[in-house]
């Protein structure tokens, strides 16, 4: 991956559009990005990350505030990046989501995020020539081309401030989290989880099988009536089965003997019961014949009564019909009399005419009443119309009254609506001003805080300057002391060499083996140890001096920044401005809070006015319509009243006259019908009396009274017939019984002993039933135990392979998850991460040895941690000077930076190879160089030169002054109140 061009607009501190030409900037393979603290150096790296992935690294990505606060409202926030990935050049334009002022009206609106990817040249196969415009498609395409995720890119391309120093000193858990993000070990975690879930499933299945075996064993023991042994379950089941089978055989033999005894007793009882039944039948036959002989006279009387009743039955119906005809004639005559009285009540005086004349008069009056039917309907309509006239008058009056009331309500609404709209406009203006004023308040609050920190910053600067002066003095003293000791040692070097001379050995200076006058050490002679101690003291003083100077520079920077933000204002002035501004905010806020209720009141008032206008217009229309309908209906009613007065005659109205005529017609018709019914009933009665006399003669009766005395009802007749039939049948049955062959020789006085046979049979039956119950219980127990034994055996056979399989899975799951027989206590995922970390350590060691001049090497440890914690992710350093392995936390600041940088570069190489071997042509290193001395900085620069020689472009982000002298190509970030800007500098 190689970057070519970057454009940022309204992004971070960059108010206007800024362009970075990486082709020109990285022409030498190494460039420096420098500037004041907070100017926006790291923001350019954020812009690269945002263009590629839509997010920025570290904690800055959690804030999600990327738009420049000083940007012009019309200036869009966007990042444009041109790069080449896998031989394909492309251009990405991406904008974040942010709030911008509305183009129409007040307030702000949300500008949605967008992303556009355009291919420069021929697009890859399967990609549209016009490029991509969906955010998700752009993200997937970039990640596929780079072969790494956003987290991996932030770690291997944009080496962030402090990240790898923290990774170097991190504990196992923190280091594991970073490695998981970089190397994507989720599939191994899934394998661990799969083993755990599989073991849990098999444990549940095994528990179910064991529970099932326990249940079958308990049921077997319950049915067998025995306790479950602790051992030899199969032998116990077999012995129990043999015992139950022997019990069944004994019960079967007892049941057979009891059944035979019961059958013998039942045969004896049957013989005696048959003999007793024959004696009983003979006795009952003799008893029935004796009773029938005593009832002979009574049966004769029953037969005579039944014969007379049967003859009278032929006349009863005819006589009853004659009685009904007489009753009907009396009723017809009474009805005729009532109808005549009803006709007289109508005022009709000629009621003595015959039936034909009555029907003629009825027809005439009916025609007259029919002619009045139409006028009756008009009379009814007349009544309804008069009521409608009154109703229309009431409606018109009510509508006019409502119009007056609605007019009074409308009188004050327009003025109230204007007042509410004016107050609403004031509230809207206050709300619009509130945002700007709150921003001013935030600036003032920050300024007050700065004013409060100003004295502390001055004191810190004074302290830092004093400490720097003291450190400089101490360093000068230590340096002078070191130079003085070195001079003294050089002066006494002859004595030091003479002290090493031995007789016969050549002099290391002149080569002579004779030493006639060796030099003698002076009292003030300096030993090498003293010189070395002074040198180390001078080095320590120099480091303290540099630290003090850096602290002084930091204090100066902070104080200058505070003074620049305060612009000469003190805390009292800022407090007064803040107090006044907060009073203004309170007033504006009070007005702004009224916007929503005022808007609702305005809307409600306008709605009320519109509704009242509509109601008033509707009431006016209703009053006009009611008055018009009343006038038209009044004219129709007057014209109809003249016709009805002529038709009613002497009656109150036409309906009354028609009702009178209709009543006379009904009375005439009723009287005519009554007279016809009377004549018909008289004729029917005479015919029925003749038929009664003929029926009496045929039945042998002289009078109706004689016939009625002999007559019986149906129930009595059936009773007589039944008693005669039953007596005859009883006599015939008794004689037939005595004539049966099997009763020959049986007398009514014979006796048979049945009770002793019943007792014997009952006793034998009870013994047989008890023996059968014992046999059935034994068979049921044997069957149940046989079934349970089969199921118990099957459950045992199913359990055995499950236990073996679970034991194997349980041990394997513990090993995969870093427990059990896993001596290193490393899970599968940790093992893979440990292998990756070992590769990183090997790759980083090559650079660390060069940077540390062969002193330090990374050592990967897969040993388990203390207190049984998992291992595999330990990372220490080997110090070749002492030959010991040291924790990374013991390294100094500069040494930690060297180790962190080496680790970052090694990790970049490993991740690049892991993600497909894609060549990372552009690399950024953010800060950390200020902790290095000049000699170590030379070594680090040599390493970066090696990267540049390999074809990479390396960008350094730092404010260290010495790097400006070493790196000819620089991109300077200038900071101002109106926004940061970029300047390309070439030596």
Secondary structure, 3 states (H helix, E strand, C coil): CEEEEEEEECECCECCCEEEEHHHHCCCCEEEEEECCCCCHHHHHHHHHHHHHCCCCCCHHHHCCCECCCCCCCCCCEEEEEEEECCEEEEEEEECCEEEECCCCCCEEEECCEEEEEECCCCCCCCCCCCECCHHHHHHHHHHHHCCCHHHHHHHCEECCCHHHHHHHCCHHHHHHHHHHHHCCHHHHHHHHHHHHHHHHHHHHHHHHHHHHHHHHHHHHHHHCCCCCCCCHHHHHHHHHHHHHHHHHHHHHHHHHHHHHHHHHHHHHHHHHHHHHHHHHHHHHHHHHHHHHHCHHHHHHHHHHHHHHHHHHHHHHHHHHHHHHHHHHHHHHHHHHHHHHHHHHCCCCCCCCCHHHHHHHHHHHHHHHHHCHHHHHHHHHHHHHHHHHHHHHHHHHHHHHHHHHHHHHHCCHHHHHHHHHHHHHHHHHHHHHHHHHHHHHHHHHHHHHHHHHHHHHHHHHHHHHHHHHHHHHHHHHHHHHHHHHHHHHHHCHHHHHHCCCCCCCCCCCCCCCCCCCCCCCCCCCCCHHHHHHHHHHHHHHHHHHHHHHHHHHHHHHHHHHHHHHHCCCCHHHHHHHHHHHHHHHHHHHHHHHHHHHHHHHHHHHHHHHHHHHHHHHHHHHHHHHHHHHHHHHHHHHHHHHHHHHHHHCCCCCHHHHHHHHHHHHHHHHHHHHHHHHHHHHHHHHHHHHHHHHHHHHHHCCCCHHHHHHHCCCHHHHHHHHHHHHHHHHHHHHHHHHHCCHHHCCCCCCCCCCCHHHHHHHHHHHHHHHHHHHHHHHHHHHHHHHHHHHHHHHHHHHHHHHHHHHHHHHHHHHHHHECCCCCCCCCEHHHHHHHHHHHHHHHHHHHHHHHHCCCCEEEEEECCCCHHHCCCCCEEEEEECCCCEEEEHHHCCHHHHHHHHHHHHHHHHHHHHHHCCCCCCCEEEEECCHHHCCHHHHHHHHHHHHHHHHCCCEEEEECCCHHHHHHCCEEEEEECCCCCCEEEEEEC
